[in-house]
Amino acid sequence: MDIRDLTAGDLEAVLDNRRRAFGPVPEGDLESWREGMLAQLPQGRCLGVFDGPRLVASARIGEFRQWWHGRPVSMGGVGGVAVMPEERGRGVGGMLMRAVIERCAELGHSTSVLFPATTPIYRGVGYEHAGGHYVATLSAEALRGLGAPGEPVKLRRLGPDDAPEVMAIVERVYAAGRASGPICWNEQVWRHWLGEKDDLIYGTDDGFVIYRWDGDDIDVDNLVAGSEATARALWSLVGTASSVAKSVRACIAPDDPMLWMLRERSREDWRHIRWMLRLIDVPAAVAGRGFPAGVALDTLLTVDDPERPANSGTWRLRVEGGEGALTRAAGGEGPRLSIGALSALYAGVPAVVLRRSGLMTGGDPGADEALESAFAGTAYMVDYF
């Protein structure tokens, strides 16, 4: 079997593969699916496994910026991983994912994220569970009551030409909030989202909301707010639908400030989808990440990455002044982690959890608290790809 870049001539086979793996693409989504694939093909972001001329597996790599403690890191978002049913169990998926990892490196991504349909295949090539996509079901009437007293925040409708402004808002708000996990799409994708005819999109200088009707309820895709006043204005705008809608399903962080603004909060209904992270270039991922300004750390880490040997070996990790750096250690050995365990630590999974699950061994357990303080955070995403 061979692995090569997909071409426009392969799209019908990719579509058939996707139909057999996940079900058919809805008729109304076919055009945007083709447009997205055609945009990614020239960038080397779509890979296929072929048995002779026949496509047996495929995957694509999206281009994202993902925030880690308020700093953006280049991330390859892996989606559409599909293996023909008759080819499963032959190692095709692992072969494809190893090629995806190498392509992420070639594209300059220091990390990679995916939403797994199953864990073993991805864990086998170094991905590990790291964060969640959280959807809360809220009362529309409760949101309506969040409007701030005094001078109202002026909101306006947004469209495709506002994509650069929306991206700048995301940049500022995620940086100021020391966010870990959320992503930003490129301008082309933002223009597409902001042009969706069924979406209701409003914004102001430091925030925006994208929401839509779903039957008699409301779905909030994204709400970013850089201040209390803007958060109240945007959430109460969504809540004005309460004369019809009883419930609002919202993609939010598990510690979204809005949850502390609600007058009544005794019970909540959450849906939670896990995502997995893999560090592609370990030194670059650490250098790009933000760290707590008050944490200072100087320790050794021993990493094992069979798929990318350049990540393996003993490293000296230094964190100071909100920045981190990994350099090769001349000697010694610190806690030993697989690349998956290091990826989980990077995402804020506590060191004590990694030890108790057998994913981190050796070193001085007394130093674990400082290590997990450096990487502390609740990793979340409001987007699903």
C-alpha positions in Angstrom: 0.0 0.0 0.0 1.1 3.6 -0.8 0.4 6.9 0.9 0.2 10.0 -1.2 -1.5 13.5 -1.4 -5.1 13.5 -2.5 -6.1 15.3 -5.7 -9.3 16.7 -6.9 -9.8 13.5 -8.9 -9.9 11.5 -5.6 -12.8 13.4 -4.1 -15.5 11.0 -5.2 -13.6 8.1 -3.6 -13.0 10.2 -0.4 -16.7 11.0 -0.3 -17.6 7.3 -0.7 -15.1 6.4 2.0 -16.6 9.0 4.3 -20.1 7.7 3.7 -19.1 4.2 4.6 -17.3 5.3 7.7 -19.6 8.1 9.1 -22.7 8.1 7.0 -23.5 10.4 4.0 -22.7 14.1 4.0 -26.1 15.9 4.1 -27.0 17.2 0.6 -27.0 20.8 1.9 -23.4 20.4 3.1 -21.9 18.9 0.0 -20.9 22.1 -1.7 -19.1 23.5 1.4 -17.5 20.1 2.0 -16.1 20.2 -1.6 -15.0 23.8 -1.3 -13.1 23.0 1.9 -11.4 20.0 0.5 -10.4 21.8 -2.7 -8.9 24.7 -0.6 -6.8 22.2 1.4 -5.6 19.9 -1.4 -2.9 22.3 -2.8 -1.5 22.8 0.7 -0.7 19.1 1.2 -3.3 18.8 4.0 -5.2 15.8 2.6 -3.6 12.3 2.6 -4.8 9.0 1.3 -3.7 5.3 1.5 -4.0 3.5 -1.8 -4.0 -0.2 -2.7 -3.0 0.2 -6.3 -5.5 2.7 -7.7 -8.1 2.1 -5.0 -8.4 4.6 -2.1 -8.7 2.6 1.2 -8.2 5.4 3.8 -8.0 9.1 4.0 -7.5 12.0 6.4 -7.2 15.8 6.4 -5.2 18.3 8.5 -6.8 21.6 9.3 -4.7 24.8 10.0 -5.4 26.2 13.5 -4.0 28.4 16.2 -4.6 26.9 19.6 -4.2 28.9 22.8 -2.2 27.5 25.7 -2.2 29.7 28.8 -3.0 32.7 26.7 -0.4 32.1 23.9 -1.2 30.7 20.4 0.6 27.6 19.1 0.4 26.3 15.6 -1.8 23.2 15.6 -2.8 20.6 13.0 -6.4 19.6 13.5 -6.9 16.1 12.2 -10.3 15.2 10.9 -12.1 12.9 8.4 -10.0 9.9 9.4 -11.7 7.1 7.6 -10.8 3.5 6.7 -12.9 1.4 4.3 -14.8 -1.2 6.4 -13.3 -4.1 4.5 -9.8 -2.9 5.2 -10.1 -2.4 8.9 -7.9 -4.5 11.2 -5.0 -4.6 8.8 -3.0 -1.7 10.3 -4.1 0.8 7.6 -5.2 3.3 10.2 -1.9 3.3 12.0 0.0 3.7 8.7 -2.2 6.7 7.8 -1.8 8.4 11.2 2.0 8.0 11.2 2.0 9.8 7.8 -0.4 12.5 9.2 2.0 13.1 12.1 5.0 13.6 9.8 2.9 15.8 7.5 2.0 18.0 10.6 5.7 18.4 11.2 6.4 19.3 7.6 3.6 21.9 7.7 5.2 23.5 10.8 2.6 22.5 13.4 4.1 22.0 16.8 1.0 20.2 18.1 -1.9 18.2 16.7 -5.4 17.6 18.0 -8.2 15.2 17.0 -11.7 14.1 18.2 -11.4 10.3 18.5 -14.1 7.9 17.4 -12.0 5.3 19.2 -9.0 5.7 21.5 -6.5 2.8 20.9 -5.4 3.6 17.3 -4.6 7.2 18.2 -3.1 6.5 21.6 -0.9 3.9 19.8 0.8 6.7 17.8 1.2 9.2 20.7 -2.1 11.1 21.1 -3.6 11.2 24.6 -6.8 12.5 26.1 -6.3 16.1 27.0 -9.4 18.3 27.0 -13.1 18.6 26.3 -15.7 20.1 24.1 -18.4 21.2 26.5 -22.0 22.0 25.7 -24.2 23.3 28.4 -28.0 23.4 28.3 -29.2 26.7 29.9 -32.5 28.4 30.5 -33.2 31.1 27.9 -35.2 33.1 30.5 -32.2 33.0 32.9 -29.9 34.4 30.2 -32.4 37.1 29.3 -32.0 38.4 32.9 -28.3 39.0 32.5 -28.5 42.4 30.8 -26.3 45.0 32.5 -28.0 48.0 34.1 -27.0 51.5 32.9 -25.8 52.4 29.4 -26.4 49.5 27.1 -23.6 48.0 25.0 -24.1 48.8 21.3 -24.2 45.7 19.2 -24.1 45.4 15.4 -24.7 42.6 12.9 -21.5 41.0 11.6 -20.8 39.5 8.2 -17.9 38.0 6.1 -16.0 41.3 5.9 -15.7 41.4 9.7 -13.5 38.2 9.7 -10.3 40.1 10.5 -12.0 42.0 13.4 -13.4 38.8 14.8 -10.0 37.1 14.7 -8.4 40.0 16.5 -11.1 39.8 19.2 -10.4 36.1 19.6 -6.6 36.9 19.9 -7.1 39.6 22.6 -9.7 37.8 24.7 -8.0 34.4 24.8 -4.6 36.0 25.6 -6.1 38.2 28.4 -8.0 35.2 29.8 -5.0 32.9 29.8 -7.2 30.4 27.9 -6.0 26.8 27.3 -7.4 24.8 24.4 -9.6 27.0 22.3 -8.8 27.5 18.7 -9.0 30.1 15.9 -9.7 29.3 12.3 -8.0 31.0 9.4 -9.6 34.0 7.7 -11.0 32.0 4.8 -13.0 29.8 7.1 -14.1 32.7 9.3 -15.5 34.4 6.2 -17.4 31.3 5.4 -18.9 31.0 8.9 -19.8 34.7 9.1 -21.7 34.3 5.8 -23.9 31.4 6.9 -27.5 32.6 6.2 -29.2 30.8 9.0 -26.8 32.1 11.7 -27.5 35.2 13.8 -24.2 37.0 14.4 -23.6 40.1 16.5 -20.6 41.8 17.9 -19.0 44.8 19.5 -15.5 46.0 20.1 -14.5 43.2 22.5 -16.9 40.4 21.8 -19.2 38.5 19.4 -21.8 35.8 19.4 -22.8 33.3 16.7 -26.1 31.4 17.3 -29.1 29.9 15.5 -32.5 28.5 15.9 -32.8 24.7 16.2 -36.5 23.9 16.3 -37.9 25.7 19.3 -34.4 26.0 21.0 -31.3 28.0 20.4 -27.8 26.8 19.7 -24.9 29.0 20.5 -21.8 28.1 18.5 -19.4 30.7 19.9 -19.6 33.6 22.3 -16.4 35.5 23.1 -16.5 38.4 25.5 -13.7 40.5 26.9 -15.6 42.3 29.6 -18.5 41.7 32.0 -20.7 44.3 30.2 -20.1 42.7 26.8 -20.8 39.2 28.2 -24.1 40.4 29.7 -25.1 42.1 26.6 -24.4 39.1 24.3 -25.9 36.5 26.6 -29.0 38.6 27.3 -29.4 39.1 23.5 -29.5 35.3 23.1 -32.0 35.2 26.0 -34.4 37.6 24.3 -35.6 34.5 22.4 -37.2 33.2 25.6 -40.7 34.0 24.6 -40.4 31.0 22.2 -37.2 29.1 23.2 -37.0 27.5 26.6 -33.5 26.1 26.3 -30.2 27.3 25.0 -27.4 24.8 24.1 -24.1 26.7 24.3 -20.5 25.6 23.5 -18.6 27.2 26.4 -15.7 26.7 28.7 -16.5 24.8 31.9 -15.6 27.9 33.9 -17.2 30.5 31.6 -17.7 33.7 33.6 -21.4 33.7 32.6 -22.0 30.8 34.9 -21.1 33.0 37.8 -23.4 35.8 36.6 -26.5 33.6 36.6 -28.9 34.5 39.5 -30.0 30.8 39.9 -27.5 28.0 39.4 -28.4 24.9 41.3 -28.4 22.3 38.5 -26.9 22.1 35.0 -27.1 19.8 32.1 -23.8 19.2 30.3 -22.6 17.2 27.2 -18.9 16.5 27.1 -16.9 15.2 24.1 -13.2 14.4 24.6 -10.4 15.4 22.4 -6.8 14.1 22.2 -3.5 16.1 21.9 -0.1 15.1 20.5 3.0 17.2 20.7 4.7 17.1 17.3 7.8 19.2 18.0 8.4 19.1 21.7 10.8 22.0 22.1 8.7 24.3 19.8 5.5 23.4 21.7 7.0 24.3 25.0 8.5 27.5 23.7 5.2 28.6 22.1 3.1 27.9 25.2 2.4 30.4 27.9 3.1 29.6 31.6 2.0 31.1 34.9 4.1 34.2 35.6 4.6 33.2 39.2 6.0 29.7 38.6 9.7 29.0 38.3 10.9 25.5 37.5 14.1 23.8 36.5 13.9 20.1 36.1 14.7 17.1 33.9 12.2 15.1 31.8 12.9 11.9 29.9 10.6 11.5 26.9 9.9 8.4 24.7 8.5 9.0 21.2 9.0 6.0 18.9 7.2 7.8 16.0 9.4 11.0 16.2 12.8 10.1 17.7 13.9 13.7 17.7 11.5 14.2 20.6 13.0 11.3 22.6 15.7 11.6 25.2 16.3 13.6 28.4 15.5 17.3 28.3 16.0 20.1 30.7 12.8 22.1 31.3 13.0 25.6 32.5 10.0 27.8 33.2 10.4 31.4 34.4 8.6 34.7 33.8 5.7 33.1 31.9 7.9 31.4 29.4 9.3 27.9 29.0 12.2 26.3 27.2 13.4 22.7 26.6 17.1 22.0 25.9 19.0 18.8 25.7 20.4 17.6 29.0 24.0 16.5 29.2 23.3 13.9 31.8 20.9 12.7 34.4 17.3 11.5 34.1 14.0 13.0 35.2 10.5 11.6 35.3 9.9 9.3 32.3 6.9 10.0 30.1 5.7 8.7 26.8 5.0 11.4 24.2 1.3 10.8 25.0 1.8 11.4 28.7 3.8 14.5 28.0 1.0 15.8 25.8 -1.5 15.2 28.6 0.8 17.0 31.1 1.1 19.9 28.6 -2.7 20.1 28.5 -3.0 20.4 32.3 -3.5 16.8 33.4 -1.9 16.7 36.9 1.3 14.9 37.3 -0.2 12.9 40.2 -2.9 11.6 37.9 -0.3 10.6 35.3 1.7 8.7 38.0 -1.3 6.9 39.5 -2.3 5.8 36.0 1.1 4.5 35.3 1.8 7.1 32.5 4.7 8.8 34.4 7.4 6.9 36.3 10.7 7.6 37.9 12.2 10.9 38.9 11.4 12.6 42.2 7.7 12.5 43.0 8.3 15.4 45.4 8.9 17.7 42.4 5.6 16.8 40.8 3.6 19.6 42.3 5.9 22.2 40.8 5.7 20.5 37.4 1.9 20.4 37.4 1.7 24.0 38.6 3.7 25.0 35.5 1.2 23.3 33.2 -2.0 23.8 35.2 -5.1 24.7 33.3 -8.5 23.4 32.2 -8.2 22.5 28.5 -11.4 23.1 26.5 -12.6 23.8 23.0 -15.8 25.6 21.8 -15.3 24.4 18.2 -15.7 20.9 16.9 -13.9 19.8 13.6 
